[in-house]
Amino acid sequence: MTKQRKGFTLVELSIVLIIIGLIIGGVLKGTDLINSAKQKKVYNTWVKGWQVAINSYQDRTGQILADGPATVNGGNTVTPNGLFDNINLSTTLSVQNRLVAVGLDVPITNTGGSATVSPAGGSYSLEGKDRTGLSVMTLAAQNFSGANRNVLQLTNVPNDVAMALDTMIDGSADAGIGNCRLSTAATAGTPTAWPDSNAALSTVYIAL
């Protein structure tokens, strides 16, 4: 009679460990791919959506959206000056109404709409690796390296999402140069590190 073998050999254990490692690696890689897809969606549907809407409005009307009287361009000043009038897109619909009035679509968000325009397009729920934030967009004029520029101002942005946006827009996550900048580094004009992903949510400026 032969003795029954008990337990596993070292080779068998090694194979099991390798398989477990591959499964864990696949899950982590899959999570990274999902997060990357979410970040690209934020840029393509919300950020780029507003960039296209603003440019299309100027092409169609010859005017700057969110610059001047509400009934003319959706702003809040009497005389247009070429700069956004700091319009919070989540609390007023003047800009959205102007887009609709000239036959343009309001960019889509994942937070629904309100009042007469749906979706309103002024906010977006952003999911980062360590933090989640309800980001609000304002059409504002901000100082970029000494010159005022029209920007999309995004509040409450998880820092890993901010870095992804910076890389998609500028090609690298440098925070203080290019068209996508950390608000506190906008005037620097020099490379700056984004805060860690688990740090407090950031405000991001995206120049047009």
C-alpha positions in Angstrom: 0.0 0.0 0.0 1.2 3.5 -0.8 0.9 6.2 1.7 -1.6 9.0 1.0 0.0 12.4 0.3 -1.0 15.2 2.7 -0.9 18.9 1.9 0.5 20.7 -1.1 4.0 20.6 -2.6 6.0 23.8 -2.8 5.4 23.9 -6.6 1.7 23.7 -6.1 1.7 26.5 -3.4 3.8 28.6 -5.7 1.3 28.2 -8.6 -1.6 29.1 -6.2 0.3 32.2 -5.0 1.1 33.3 -8.6 -2.6 32.9 -9.6 -3.7 34.9 -6.5 -1.2 37.6 -7.5 -2.4 37.8 -11.0 -6.0 38.1 -9.8 -5.2 40.9 -7.4 -3.1 42.6 -10.1 -6.0 42.4 -12.5 -8.4 43.8 -10.0 -6.1 46.7 -9.2 -5.5 47.4 -12.9 -9.2 47.2 -13.6 -9.9 49.7 -10.9 -7.3 52.1 -12.4 -8.8 51.7 -15.8 -12.3 52.4 -14.4 -11.1 55.6 -12.6 -9.3 56.7 -15.8 -12.5 56.3 -17.8 -14.4 58.3 -15.2 -11.9 61.1 -15.4 -12.0 61.2 -19.2 -15.8 61.3 -19.1 -15.6 64.4 -16.8 -13.4 66.1 -19.2 -15.2 65.1 -22.4 -18.8 65.6 -21.2 -18.5 68.5 -18.7 -15.3 70.5 -19.1 -14.9 70.2 -22.9 -18.7 70.5 -23.2 -18.6 74.0 -21.7 -15.5 74.9 -23.8 -17.4 74.0 -26.9 -20.6 75.7 -25.8 -18.7 79.0 -25.0 -16.8 78.9 -28.4 -20.0 78.0 -30.3 -21.9 80.9 -28.6 -19.2 83.4 -29.7 -19.2 82.0 -33.3 -23.0 82.3 -33.5 -23.4 85.7 -31.9 -20.1 87.4 -32.0 -20.3 88.0 -28.2 -18.7 86.5 -25.1 -21.0 84.3 -23.0 -21.3 85.4 -19.4 -20.1 88.9 -20.3 -22.6 91.8 -20.1 -26.3 92.0 -19.3 -28.1 88.8 -18.4 -30.6 89.2 -21.2 -27.9 89.8 -23.7 -25.0 87.4 -22.9 -26.0 85.9 -19.5 -23.6 88.0 -17.5 -24.3 90.5 -14.6 -22.6 93.7 -15.8 -24.0 96.6 -17.8 -21.2 96.8 -20.4 -19.3 93.8 -21.9 -15.5 94.0 -21.5 -14.5 90.6 -23.0 -14.1 88.9 -19.6 -16.5 86.5 -17.8 -18.6 88.2 -15.1 -18.0 85.5 -12.4 -21.2 83.6 -13.1 -21.8 80.6 -10.8 -23.5 78.0 -13.1 -25.1 76.1 -10.2 -27.0 79.1 -8.8 -28.1 81.0 -11.8 -29.5 79.9 -15.2 -28.8 83.1 -17.1 -26.0 81.5 -19.1 -27.9 78.3 -19.8 -30.9 80.3 -20.9 -28.7 82.3 -23.4 -27.4 79.0 -24.8 -30.9 77.7 -25.3 -32.1 81.0 -26.8 -29.5 80.9 -29.6 -30.1 77.2 -30.3 -27.2 75.6 -28.4 -27.2 72.7 -26.0 -26.4 73.0 -22.3 -23.5 70.6 -21.4 -24.5 67.4 -19.7 -23.7 66.6 -16.0 -24.3 63.8 -13.6 -26.3 65.9 -11.1 -29.5 66.6 -13.1 -31.0 70.0 -13.8 -33.2 72.7 -12.3 -35.7 75.4 -13.2 -36.3 75.9 -17.0 -33.2 74.1 -18.2 -32.4 70.5 -17.8 -29.7 69.6 -17.1 -28.5 72.8 -15.7 -24.9 71.8 -16.2 -23.4 73.8 -13.3 -22.2 71.1 -11.1 -20.6 67.6 -11.3 -20.1 64.9 -8.7 -16.4 64.0 -9.0 -15.1 60.7 -7.6 -11.4 60.5 -6.8 -9.4 57.7 -5.3 -9.5 59.0 -1.7 -12.1 61.8 -1.9 -15.4 62.7 -3.6 -16.5 66.3 -4.2 -19.5 68.1 -5.7 -17.7 70.4 -8.0 -19.3 73.7 -9.0 -18.3 75.6 -12.2 -18.0 79.4 -12.3 -17.3 81.3 -15.5 -14.7 83.8 -14.1 -11.8 86.0 -15.0 -8.6 85.1 -13.2 -5.0 86.2 -13.2 -2.7 83.8 -15.2 0.9 84.9 -14.9 0.0 88.6 -14.8 -2.8 88.7 -17.3 -6.5 88.3 -16.8 -8.0 85.3 -18.7 -11.4 83.8 -19.0 -11.4 80.5 -17.1 -13.7 77.7 -16.0 -13.3 77.7 -12.2 -14.0 74.3 -10.7 -14.3 74.0 -6.9 -14.1 70.8 -4.7 -12.0 68.8 -7.2 -10.3 65.6 -5.8 -6.6 66.1 -6.5 -6.1 62.9 -8.5 -8.9 64.1 -10.8 -7.3 67.5 -11.0 -4.0 65.9 -12.0 -5.7 63.9 -14.6 -7.4 67.0 -16.1 -4.1 68.8 -16.1 -2.5 66.0 -18.0 -5.3 65.8 -20.5 -5.3 69.5 -21.1 -1.6 70.4 -20.8 0.2 67.1 -21.3 1.7 67.0 -17.8 0.5 67.5 -14.2 2.5 70.6 -13.4 -0.2 72.7 -11.6 1.4 76.1 -12.1 1.8 76.4 -15.8 -0.3 75.8 -18.9 -4.1 76.2 -19.3 -5.0 74.0 -16.3 -3.7 75.3 -12.9 -4.2 74.9 -9.2 -5.9 78.1 -8.1 -3.2 79.0 -5.6 -0.5 78.6 -8.3 -2.3 80.4 -11.2 -0.1 83.5 -11.1 3.2 81.7 -10.6 3.8 80.5 -14.2 6.2 77.8 -12.9 5.8 74.1 -12.3 4.1 73.3 -9.0 3.1 69.9 -7.5 -0.5 69.1 -7.0 -1.5 68.2 -3.4 -1.6 64.5 -2.6 -4.8 62.6 -3.6 -5.9 62.4 0.1 -5.4 66.1 0.8 -8.3 68.6 0.9 -10.2 69.2 -2.3 -8.8 71.8 -4.6 -10.0 74.7 -6.8 -8.9 74.4 -10.4 -8.7 77.0 -13.1 -9.0 76.0 -16.8 -8.2 78.9 -19.1 -10.0 79.2 -22.5 
